[in-house]
């Protein structure tokens, strides 16, 4: 399996409902799931008991992190600009997630409609729920 980036809403569905076990579980077992830093922040900002937060932090620490050096953030800005020219407004967090997948040549797992639009205008490989 190729590298996989998972957006926040897909992680939430996975944790709550176990949805996409057939995609996420094998990728976790193979070590091919990469974590965008903003997804970690979004997941940890949710309401949960401290014990659950600690368990989530421990789990997230097991995932390889998408590199987000300054060159990555320059590409995020360029991605947002190139899409804006085409009439598509993309938030910085969503652009970061998409750029992580693009940088890695990874599939992005997401049900969010915005990423379908991004995929139409870029080389983003999207797996939908």
N, C-alpha and C positions, 0 to 999 in steps of 0.2 A: 504494500500500500504506500502511496506517496504521502508526503507531509500533509497534515491537516491543521487548519486554523478553525477554531470554533468561536462564534460570536456569543455575546452575553445571553441573549434570549434563548439560544440553543442549549447553552449550559444549564440555564434555569429549567428548561423543559426536561432535560436529561436528569437533573437532580430531583425534581418534583415528581415526574411521571415515568421516568425511565425510558422516555422516547428516544429513538435513534440508537438503541443499544447495539443494533447490528452494524452501525457505522462507528460509533464512539468507542465501544468496548474493544474491538480488535485494534483500533488505532492506539488506544492506551496501552494495550498489551505489547504492541510492537514499538512503542516509544516514539510514535510519529506525530503526536499532538503537540503543537506549539502554542504558547500562551502570549497573546499581546498584553503588554503591561496595563493598558487601559481596561481590558476585560477583567483582570484581577481586581483592579480598583472598583469597577462597577459591581462585580459579584460581592465583594466584601462590604460594599456600602448598603447592602440590603439589611432588612430587619431579621435578626436571628439571635438565638441564645449565644452567650459567650463560648460555651463548649462547642456548639456547631461552628462558630466563627473560627475557633482554633483548629477544628478538624478540617475546615475548608482551607485555611492557610497552609496546613501541613500537606494537603493534597496538591494545592497549587504549586507549592515548592518542589514537587516531584516532576513538574512539567518543564521542558526546555522553554526558555523565554525567547520570544522574538526580539532580535536585537533592535534597539531603538536609539542609535547614536544620532548625532546631529544630521548626518547625511540622510538618515531615514526620515527625519522630520522635514528636511528640505523636499524629499520626494513626496511626502504627505501634502505639503503645500502646493507642489506642482500638480499633483493629482487633483486636488480640489479646484485649482485654477483651470486645468484642462477640461474638467467636467462642467465648471461654471460657464465656460465659453460655449458649451453645448446646451446650456440652459438647465443643468442639473446641479442643485444645491446639496452638498454633502457635508455633514458635520465633521469637525476635526476628529472626534472619536471614531466615527465610522470610516473615515478616510484612513486613519491609523490602522484599523483592523484590516481593511482591504489592502493597504500597502504592505502589511506584514505578510499576507498571503501572496501578494505579487512578488515581494522580495525573496520569499522562500520557494517560489514556484509551486505553492501548495494549493490544495482545494480549500475553499471556505465553506463551512457548514453554516447555513443561515436560512431562516424562513422570512427574513425581513425584505420587503419589496424593494427597498433602496438598493440592495446589493444586486438584484436582478438588473436594475437600470445601470449600475456601475459595470456589470459584466458585459452589457451591450456595447459599451464604449471603450472597454479595456480588454486586457488578456486575462482578467480575473476568471478563474475556474470555480464555479459555484455548485455546491451540492445543496439541494433544497430539502427541507423537511416535508 
